[in-house]
Amino acid sequence: MIEEFLSSWPLFQDAYLAGWLIALLLAIVGVLVVARDQIFLGAAVSQASTLGIAAALGLGAIQGDALAAEVEWIHEAGPFFMAIAFSIMAALIIGHTGVVGRDSYEAVTGWIFLISASLSIIVVWSSPHGIEEVHSLLFSEIIGVTRLDLYGFSSLAVVTIVAVAFHYRRLLLLIIDPEMASAVGMKVGRWGLAISAWLGLAIGLSIHASGLLYTFGCLVLPGLIAKNLTRNVAPMFIVAPIIALVTTTTGFIFAHSYELPLAQLSVALMSVALACVWIAKRLTQRQRS
């Protein structure tokens, strides 16, 4: 099975590398989401990114074929930049609302998710190509990544790892005790907005390359597994990326052997792993009691 997977490397290496880089990047960023119990934020920002792509496709359809031939590069790059712009904008709106209060935060998060989900279909409804593209994003696929995507994910992953390592203690304090972080001089609001912007950037890039399912799965599932395996937030930054890489690698190997979709099988394995961790934790608690 592993030999068959290795034999497919020359043909699918870009897809495999992109899948691993996305899993690594989102697992690290996802710790900040899971540890602060903001899982729905990931869903809302992911859906907003899908709306950005749909909006770019809708504008392209309105402009017509004649103009499309003259500005072909805009039609190719439009969905990419719109996905990032919409995801960052949604993350910043939600992050700014979180400063006001929990009720407002949850309401705005739900509103962004619902309006993005509905509008992403409405704006491309009259375009068969647009509908097909949005559906492909919802169902996820990693095969179509480019070498430029790999460079982008590599750079973003390295910057994320360096930033987390450099600001490790500040991030832990911000997650565990925001009031104490504010008391010692940290600008909690600015930190929150910076994290939201970085989250939006990571999700926007990932959505464009791998679709909503794989992006959201890699964002929250490794973090949730790590949260149930560890007692503290600190080890989650190490455990979550390891879980993401192990499960996606296993998923890629089995997907190739049994001719199954890479993204869906990887997310399914992460979900099964989370269910097993939940069951094991519940059984351990019963034995102790």
Steps between C-alpha positions, in 0.01 A plus 500: 500500500780740590695400190196581284472837671868577437463397136232767460731773633621635162140550387335629818790649697360854483166385640664301780736782598220758492282274714772462761587870503134599536454246781812626680409868463135468599572265790727763658259787434212276609644468850419868551144432384438180696670613820278810510184298416446689175448202269202656324723793406693266274181388326381859451832624361529196272153565363581870450805398300276285280278804447805696386576241233135491394495880475808495276340237276174695489677821398687310231174367358348849490796648314459260211731302278638794301628684803612172656739440212662841553542465875551126528749540782236676711260209460772256602621698802163647601365200695835464678512859626127521568515186713774653713336843517159367606645261759718770657211746503269247667764404756564864587128573540455202729819578692396861555154389613657260750635795691144625558352185653435131461138537392588745224793280392286189457223694324736662248684172441174322422385787279821497295478124454137506385521801270821369343352154446189639333662772291777269373232305311284799402777700330596211269153353452476611137850374416532119458878527526470705819259255661734214414796687647319579827384140532855379449614731779234363734593140423876569511777385270878544528604362163487835316769682702782680323867545580422862590256371765781292646729802527224697669417231754867433572567867570189543713572183699858610573390849604227351722740262673754779560230741625354242740846410632595866547171603667439167673460630856286795394267275304463261793417787735254645249322163468502398865441834673416802279439719805849429633643561153335842498623570853863437404477742208399287203263669255244218509276659238785553254630148559154362436468689173848392390416136571170538314675651197757220495222242536317658207815495285570133574140396436473709184808339347391153605143531375616597154734199478319222689136597554287560806484147647873436514574854619250493785591142593872577528424819690297350785537120516873472585456769764201324652689170515802671657275679750360167620842333513678776693409680820661831410491731201878507452543142369216553253730704273714186458243221523247651257741534203632147558145362499419697185804367313452139615129485415536673164792276403297192594204639310708566187644147504161331537336740254750408231477127566120488498444782247321726748506883522798627697331783689185316604685191623751708697224696674309177567809348666545810717134479600532132588814573700316772693211261573746238629666757725161606636403139574835421661479813715146414611599143590802625695282743696254222585778274623638775722158579646 
